[in-house]
Amino acid sequence: MDFLSVQLDYDMLKDLGISIGVLLLFILFRNLFTKYVFQLILKLSRKTPTDFFTQICLSFERPIGLLFIIIGLYIAMDYFPFIEQHNALFLKFLRSMVIVTITWGLFNLSSPTTGIIMSVNQKINNKIDLILIPFISRTIRVILVAISISIIGQEFDYDVNGLVAGLGLGGLAFALAAKEAVGNLIGGIVIVTEKPFSIGDWILTPSVEGTVEDINFRSTKVRTFSQALVTVPNSTLANEPITNWSRMGKRRITFHLGLNYKSTKDQIQRVVHRVEHLLRNHEDVHPDTIMVAFDQYNDSSLDILLYFFTNTIVWGEHVKIKHEINIAIMAILEEEGVEVAFPSRTIYVSQESSDMLQTMGSFD
């Protein structure tokens, strides 16, 4: 009996060692495959006319590594002394892992930034609006996860139909509890369908001003000019007036040029004429709307109105053009001998007041 017991223990340890060895061997195979074979396949896929196969390879890189471990587990279980290879629960677990692996790869493939959706959009010359891509991606991912959970549930003999029926019965209570979430979802749909802005646009609302970075089912993320990231609920954003500065056809410049009251009528007319000529012949100024006129008598200046637009809407280029025009206007004023006015007051003293001041000064 003792010899038989020792023999059984030896056989059990041997099988356990073989089982562990097989699993470690497949882990080694996984590393070798990722390092050499996969990199070779990736290089070959990049030589194809389309990057479709490259996207598939990149998306399934890590899931394939998990698949090696699943295969290794199945083969190793043939030697494992404690659980049979054809154990029903073990097989259900392996099949569930395969489903998770496939879902993982498809989940990566539907990425909004590097997945197949972006590749398709580039292939059709960006006909899909950038604001739709995250929504399409997240919708596909939600569907994939839901189908995956449903299949795994059925694999373990769980009644998915009962779950769906239960959700239907509790739908009203769920809707009441998730009122804000539903409102944000509807707000997101409104933003996507009406498209008041797209990702990368500069927008201004009563809540925030900045560049749109992302939009999802619940909220929109806006990067402000101070580099803070503001998350605005879609329900709030959908009900606010939105100014989209990125969709301007041209960018406005308007200001008053205040001249000194010593300026003569002829000088003002020459300045107005020369400034208007400057703007109409500037290649970066939009030619349609250019207004230069003597506008008003201010408290301490004679104001000339300048109203025009730059062709560019880019902020940096707009400021540069404005700088060039201001320098050119300054040169015109110097050539015409006209000074820019500054706030001043002229005090008139009557003769009686002057005599009184002189008398007071004599007493001193």
VMD Tcl script that draws the C-alpha trace (Angstrom):
set ca {
  {0.00 0.00 0.00}
  {2.79 2.42 0.84}
  {4.52 1.72 -2.49}
  {1.24 2.20 -4.36}
  {0.60 5.45 -2.52}
  {4.09 6.71 -3.34}
  {3.63 5.73 -6.99}
  {0.31 7.58 -7.16}
  {1.87 10.66 -5.60}
  {4.75 10.48 -8.10}
  {2.40 10.14 -11.06}
  {0.27 13.00 -9.78}
  {3.29 15.27 -9.37}
  {4.58 14.26 -12.79}
  {1.24 15.09 -14.45}
  {1.06 18.35 -12.54}
  {4.57 19.25 -13.70}
  {3.75 18.38 -17.30}
  {0.58 20.47 -17.08}
  {2.45 23.48 -15.74}
  {5.22 22.94 -18.31}
  {2.74 22.91 -21.19}
  {1.16 26.13 -19.95}
  {4.57 27.82 -19.59}
  {5.54 26.58 -23.07}
  {2.49 28.24 -24.61}
  {3.27 31.45 -22.72}
  {6.75 31.28 -24.28}
  {5.17 30.64 -27.69}
  {3.00 33.71 -27.17}
  {6.03 35.91 -26.48}
  {7.93 34.52 -29.48}
  {4.88 34.96 -31.73}
  {4.43 38.57 -30.61}
  {8.10 39.39 -30.99}
  {8.83 37.77 -34.35}
  {5.87 36.29 -36.25}
  {3.41 39.07 -35.44}
  {5.94 41.79 -36.32}
  {6.58 40.07 -39.66}
  {2.83 39.91 -40.38}
  {2.51 43.56 -39.39}
  {5.29 44.59 -41.80}
  {3.66 42.64 -44.63}
  {0.24 44.17 -43.91}
  {1.70 47.69 -44.11}
  {2.79 47.00 -47.69}
  {-0.81 46.45 -48.79}
  {-2.68 49.29 -50.59}
  {-5.01 49.76 -47.64}
  {-4.32 49.84 -43.91}
  {-7.37 47.64 -43.20}
  {-5.27 44.55 -42.41}
  {-2.85 46.64 -40.36}
  {-5.72 47.87 -38.21}
  {-6.94 44.30 -37.72}
  {-3.46 43.14 -36.71}
  {-2.97 45.96 -34.23}
  {-6.44 45.46 -32.75}
  {-5.98 41.71 -32.23}
  {-2.35 41.82 -31.06}
  {-3.06 41.37 -27.34}
  {-6.21 39.22 -27.76}
  {-4.14 36.72 -29.80}
  {-1.70 36.58 -26.89}
  {-4.61 35.68 -24.61}
  {-5.71 33.04 -27.15}
  {-2.34 31.29 -26.76}
  {-2.94 31.03 -23.01}
  {-6.45 29.63 -23.60}
  {-5.09 26.95 -25.94}
  {-2.31 26.22 -23.48}
  {-4.86 25.83 -20.66}
  {-6.91 23.39 -22.72}
  {-3.94 21.19 -23.61}
  {-2.43 21.42 -20.13}
  {-5.72 20.30 -18.60}
  {-5.25 16.91 -20.33}
  {-2.43 16.24 -17.85}
  {-3.83 18.15 -14.88}
  {-4.60 15.57 -12.17}
  {-7.40 17.42 -10.39}
  {-9.76 18.53 -13.18}
  {-10.67 16.60 -16.31}
  {-10.09 18.18 -19.68}
  {-13.72 17.63 -20.69}
  {-15.16 18.98 -17.48}
  {-18.37 20.84 -18.43}
  {-17.71 23.88 -16.24}
  {-14.11 24.13 -17.46}
  {-15.19 23.97 -21.12}
  {-17.80 26.66 -20.51}
  {-15.10 28.81 -18.95}
  {-12.78 28.32 -21.95}
  {-15.54 29.09 -24.45}
  {-16.37 32.24 -22.49}
  {-12.70 33.25 -22.61}
  {-12.70 32.79 -26.40}
  {-15.78 35.04 -26.62}
  {-14.04 37.66 -24.46}
  {-10.96 37.44 -26.72}
  {-12.96 38.02 -29.90}
  {-14.94 40.85 -28.27}
  {-11.68 42.43 -27.07}
  {-10.26 42.46 -30.61}
  {-13.45 43.88 -32.14}
  {-13.63 46.44 -29.31}
  {-10.13 47.66 -30.22}
  {-11.01 47.61 -33.92}
  {-13.91 50.02 -33.31}
  {-11.68 52.63 -31.62}
  {-12.75 56.23 -32.48}
  {-9.15 57.37 -33.05}
  {-7.15 54.48 -34.52}
  {-9.81 51.93 -35.44}
  {-11.40 50.85 -38.68}
  {-14.01 53.66 -38.56}
  {-11.32 56.33 -38.91}
  {-9.69 54.37 -41.74}
  {-12.99 54.10 -43.60}
  {-13.59 57.82 -43.10}
  {-10.20 58.65 -44.57}
  {-10.91 56.33 -47.50}
  {-14.13 58.21 -48.34}
  {-12.41 61.60 -48.05}
  {-13.66 62.39 -44.51}
  {-17.33 62.42 -45.45}
  {-18.24 61.28 -41.93}
  {-18.25 64.26 -39.58}
  {-15.68 63.98 -36.78}
  {-18.40 64.49 -34.21}
  {-20.17 61.33 -35.42}
  {-17.14 59.04 -35.20}
  {-17.03 58.85 -31.35}
  {-20.80 58.22 -31.27}
  {-20.58 55.47 -33.89}
  {-17.62 53.92 -32.11}
  {-19.26 53.93 -28.68}
  {-22.52 52.57 -30.09}
  {-20.69 49.66 -31.73}
  {-18.76 49.00 -28.53}
  {-21.90 48.98 -26.39}
  {-23.55 46.54 -28.82}
  {-20.45 44.30 -28.82}
  {-20.29 44.18 -25.02}
  {-24.04 43.53 -24.76}
  {-23.87 40.67 -27.27}
  {-20.80 39.25 -25.55}
  {-22.47 39.30 -22.12}
  {-25.59 37.72 -23.63}
  {-23.63 34.86 -25.24}
  {-21.61 34.22 -22.07}
  {-24.83 34.24 -20.04}
  {-26.37 31.65 -22.36}
  {-23.15 29.62 -22.16}
  {-23.68 29.29 -18.41}
  {-27.40 28.46 -18.94}
  {-28.60 31.85 -17.74}
  {-32.02 32.87 -19.07}
  {-31.23 36.06 -20.98}
  {-34.86 36.40 -22.08}
  {-35.86 36.67 -18.45}
  {-33.30 39.43 -17.95}
  {-34.67 41.36 -20.94}
  {-38.22 40.94 -19.65}
  {-37.13 42.16 -16.22}
  {-35.54 45.23 -17.77}
  {-38.80 45.90 -19.64}
  {-40.82 45.73 -16.43}
  {-38.41 47.96 -14.59}
  {-37.95 50.34 -17.51}
  {-40.21 53.04 -16.11}
  {-38.49 53.05 -12.73}
  {-35.11 53.05 -14.45}
  {-36.11 55.98 -16.68}
  {-37.27 58.01 -13.68}
  {-34.08 57.24 -11.78}
  {-31.91 58.04 -14.79}
  {-33.76 61.17 -15.86}
  {-30.61 63.30 -16.12}
  {-28.70 60.57 -17.95}
  {-31.52 60.21 -20.49}
  {-31.63 64.00 -20.88}
  {-27.89 64.07 -21.57}
  {-28.24 61.23 -24.08}
  {-31.01 63.08 -25.93}
  {-28.92 66.27 -25.78}
  {-26.02 64.38 -27.34}
  {-28.28 63.11 -30.12}
  {-29.48 66.68 -30.77}
  {-25.87 67.90 -30.98}
  {-24.93 65.08 -33.37}
  {-27.95 65.55 -35.64}
  {-27.92 69.36 -35.77}
  {-24.10 69.56 -35.72}
  {-23.70 73.10 -34.33}
  {-20.01 72.28 -33.89}
  {-17.50 69.53 -34.56}
  {-14.44 68.21 -32.75}
  {-11.67 70.81 -32.96}
  {-14.06 73.80 -33.29}
  {-13.74 76.90 -31.13}
  {-17.11 77.54 -29.49}
  {-18.56 80.07 -27.05}
  {-21.57 79.35 -24.82}
  {-22.81 80.85 -21.54}
  {-21.17 77.85 -19.81}
  {-17.78 77.61 -21.48}
  {-15.49 78.91 -24.23}
  {-12.77 76.83 -25.83}
  {-11.96 74.04 -28.28}
  {-14.15 70.93 -28.46}
  {-12.05 67.84 -27.70}
  {-14.61 65.06 -27.34}
  {-18.33 64.31 -27.23}
  {-19.89 61.20 -25.76}
  {-23.32 59.99 -24.68}
  {-23.32 62.04 -21.48}
  {-21.19 65.13 -21.97}
  {-18.97 67.25 -24.20}
  {-15.38 68.03 -23.23}
  {-14.09 71.52 -24.04}
  {-10.49 72.66 -23.61}
  {-10.42 76.31 -22.50}
  {-7.70 78.75 -23.54}
  {-6.19 78.47 -20.04}
  {-5.78 74.73 -20.85}
  {-8.41 73.62 -18.35}
  {-10.67 70.76 -19.46}
  {-14.36 71.53 -18.86}
  {-16.96 68.76 -19.06}
  {-20.40 70.14 -19.95}
  {-23.53 67.90 -19.77}
  {-25.10 67.49 -23.19}
  {-28.53 68.48 -21.88}
  {-27.09 71.85 -20.77}
  {-25.18 72.43 -24.00}
  {-28.14 71.52 -26.23}
  {-30.32 74.19 -24.57}
  {-27.78 77.03 -24.75}
  {-26.99 79.47 -27.57}
  {-23.74 78.31 -29.19}
  {-21.40 80.61 -31.09}
  {-19.06 78.65 -33.37}
  {-16.13 80.94 -34.07}
  {-14.42 78.31 -36.24}
  {-17.14 78.59 -38.86}
  {-16.61 82.28 -39.51}
  {-16.01 83.06 -43.17}
  {-13.89 86.07 -42.19}
  {-12.79 87.79 -38.97}
  {-13.77 91.33 -38.01}
  {-11.55 94.23 -36.95}
  {-13.21 97.44 -35.78}
  {-11.98 100.34 -33.68}
  {-11.94 104.15 -33.46}
  {-8.83 106.12 -34.33}
  {-8.88 109.27 -32.17}
  {-7.13 112.30 -33.71}
  {-6.09 115.44 -31.90}
  {-8.51 118.42 -32.10}
  {-5.69 120.42 -33.69}
  {-6.12 118.30 -36.84}
  {-7.50 120.25 -39.77}
  {-10.31 119.24 -42.10}
  {-7.89 118.61 -44.96}
  {-5.63 116.47 -42.78}
  {-8.57 114.33 -41.66}
  {-9.76 113.85 -45.23}
  {-6.27 112.83 -46.38}
  {-5.89 110.38 -43.47}
  {-9.31 108.80 -44.19}
  {-8.48 108.49 -47.90}
  {-5.04 106.98 -47.35}
  {-6.19 104.50 -44.67}
  {-9.04 103.32 -46.91}
  {-6.60 102.93 -49.81}
  {-4.30 100.94 -47.52}
  {-7.08 98.52 -46.53}
  {-8.43 98.04 -50.04}
  {-4.99 97.15 -51.36}
  {-3.99 94.84 -48.50}
  {-4.03 91.22 -49.70}
  {-5.12 89.86 -46.30}
  {-8.13 92.21 -45.93}
  {-11.50 91.00 -47.23}
  {-12.54 93.46 -49.98}
  {-16.33 93.30 -49.51}
  {-16.84 95.36 -46.35}
  {-14.36 98.18 -45.71}
  {-15.51 101.31 -43.90}
  {-13.28 104.26 -43.02}
  {-15.08 107.49 -42.06}
  {-14.96 110.51 -39.73}
  {-17.45 109.17 -37.21}
  {-17.87 111.48 -34.22}
  {-16.68 114.38 -32.09}
  {-15.50 112.81 -28.86}
  {-14.70 114.61 -25.61}
  {-11.00 114.87 -26.39}
  {-10.64 113.49 -29.92}
  {-11.94 113.48 -33.45}
  {-12.83 109.83 -34.02}
  {-12.33 108.00 -37.32}
  {-14.20 104.68 -37.56}
  {-12.38 101.68 -39.06}
  {-14.49 98.60 -39.85}
  {-13.14 95.73 -41.97}
  {-12.48 91.96 -42.02}
  {-9.44 89.75 -42.46}
  {-9.57 86.82 -44.87}
  {-8.17 84.45 -42.28}
  {-10.04 83.37 -39.16}
  {-6.94 81.94 -37.45}
  {-6.34 83.97 -34.31}
  {-2.54 84.21 -34.64}
  {-2.65 85.28 -38.29}
  {-5.49 87.72 -37.52}
  {-3.42 89.44 -34.81}
  {-0.39 89.62 -37.11}
  {-2.42 91.34 -39.86}
  {-3.87 93.78 -37.34}
  {-0.33 94.60 -36.18}
  {0.83 95.29 -39.76}
  {-2.14 97.58 -40.45}
  {-1.67 99.53 -37.20}
  {2.01 100.13 -38.04}
  {1.03 101.32 -41.54}
  {-1.62 103.68 -40.09}
  {0.95 105.09 -37.67}
  {3.24 105.84 -40.63}
  {0.39 107.65 -42.42}
  {-0.31 109.82 -39.36}
  {3.38 110.75 -39.07}
  {3.56 111.67 -42.75}
  {0.42 113.83 -42.49}
  {1.63 115.52 -39.30}
  {-1.42 114.35 -37.32}
  {-1.22 113.38 -33.67}
  {-3.24 110.72 -31.89}
  {-5.40 112.27 -29.17}
  {-5.18 111.38 -25.50}
  {-7.74 112.14 -22.77}
  {-7.48 115.84 -21.81}
  {-9.53 118.71 -20.39}
  {-9.35 122.43 -21.19}
  {-10.25 124.78 -18.32}
  {-11.43 128.31 -19.17}
  {-11.09 130.94 -16.41}
  {-13.15 134.14 -16.63}
  {-11.55 137.62 -16.13}
  {-13.29 138.14 -12.77}
  {-12.00 134.85 -11.46}
  {-8.53 135.72 -12.73}
  {-8.58 139.09 -10.93}
  {-9.80 137.41 -7.75}
  {-6.97 134.88 -7.87}
  {-4.44 137.67 -8.40}
  {-5.85 139.60 -5.43}
  {-5.63 136.53 -3.20}
  {-2.09 136.03 -4.38}
  {-1.17 139.63 -3.41}
  {-2.43 139.11 0.19}
  {-0.05 136.21 0.48}
}
mol new
graphics top color blue
foreach p $ca { graphics top sphere $p radius 0.5 }
foreach p [lrange $ca 0 end-1] q [lrange $ca 1 end] { graphics top cylinder $p $q radius 0.2 }
display resetview
